[in-house]
Amino acid sequence: MKNDSSKAKRKRRPKIEGIIGLGLDHDDGHKRVTTGEKFVLVGGSDETHGRMTETMMKTFEELKRRHKRLEQCEPQEIADIIDHARPR
């Protein structure tokens, strides 16, 4: 017997619960960790960690401007926001 419920037919979409940033370029011995409500950033040189932090701040400001929570966004939308938020 087939299961015709709408739950069985619905395609599951990925749900983003949080963002993890990892910097690998430090050599000064410092342990850098920055956390936010929906993100954690670990490692990196002072410059890299600063850039990751700035990117996350701008990303969440943009989500607020759009009146959206992280969980409401498609992965591609988050990727686009992060790409536009990161310092050049």
C-alpha positions as CSV (number, residue, x, y, z in Angstrom):
1,M,0.0,0.0,0.0
2,K,1.4,3.4,-1.0
3,N,1.8,6.2,1.5
4,D,0.1,9.2,-0.1
5,S,0.5,11.7,2.8
6,S,1.8,15.1,1.9
7,K,4.7,14.6,4.3
8,A,6.0,11.7,2.3
9,K,5.8,13.7,-0.9
10,R,7.4,16.9,0.4
11,K,11.1,17.3,-0.5
12,R,13.2,18.1,2.6
13,R,15.2,21.3,2.2
14,P,18.4,21.8,4.1
15,K,17.9,23.9,7.3
16,I,20.8,26.1,8.4
17,E,21.0,26.2,12.2
18,G,24.3,28.0,12.5
19,I,27.6,29.0,10.8
20,I,31.1,27.9,11.7
21,G,34.1,29.8,10.5
22,L,37.6,28.3,10.7
23,G,40.8,30.2,10.1
24,L,43.9,28.2,9.5
25,D,46.6,30.8,8.9
26,H,47.8,31.8,12.4
27,D,51.3,31.3,13.6
28,D,51.5,33.6,16.6
29,G,50.2,31.1,19.2
30,H,47.0,33.0,20.0
31,K,43.7,31.1,20.4
32,R,41.0,33.2,18.8
33,V,37.4,32.3,19.4
34,T,34.4,34.6,18.7
35,T,30.8,33.4,19.2
36,G,27.4,34.9,18.4
37,E,23.9,33.6,18.8
38,K,24.1,31.6,15.6
39,F,27.8,31.5,14.7
40,V,31.2,30.5,16.1
41,L,34.6,31.6,14.6
42,V,37.7,29.8,15.5
43,G,41.4,30.4,14.7
44,G,43.1,32.4,12.1
45,S,45.6,35.2,12.3
46,D,44.5,38.5,13.8
47,E,43.7,39.9,10.4
48,T,41.8,36.7,9.2
49,H,39.8,36.4,12.4
50,G,38.9,40.1,12.2
51,R,37.7,39.7,8.6
52,M,35.6,36.6,9.6
53,T,34.1,38.6,12.5
54,E,33.3,41.6,10.3
55,T,31.7,39.3,7.7
56,M,29.4,37.6,10.3
57,M,28.4,41.0,11.7
58,K,27.4,42.2,8.3
59,T,25.7,38.9,7.4
60,F,23.4,39.1,10.4
61,E,22.8,42.8,9.9
62,E,21.6,42.0,6.4
63,L,19.4,39.2,7.7
64,K,17.9,41.6,10.2
65,R,17.3,44.2,7.4
66,R,15.5,41.5,5.4
67,H,13.4,40.6,8.5
68,K,14.7,37.0,8.3
69,R,16.2,34.5,10.6
70,L,19.1,32.2,9.6
71,E,16.8,29.2,9.7
72,Q,14.4,30.8,7.2
73,C,17.0,31.1,4.4
74,E,18.0,28.8,1.7
75,P,21.7,27.8,1.7
76,Q,22.3,29.7,-1.5
77,E,20.8,32.9,-0.1
78,I,23.1,32.7,2.9
79,A,26.1,32.1,0.6
80,D,25.2,35.1,-1.4
81,I,24.8,37.3,1.7
82,I,28.1,36.2,3.1
83,D,29.8,36.7,-0.3
84,H,28.6,40.3,-0.4
85,A,29.3,40.9,3.3
86,R,33.0,39.8,3.3
87,P,35.6,42.5,3.2
88,R,37.5,42.8,-0.1
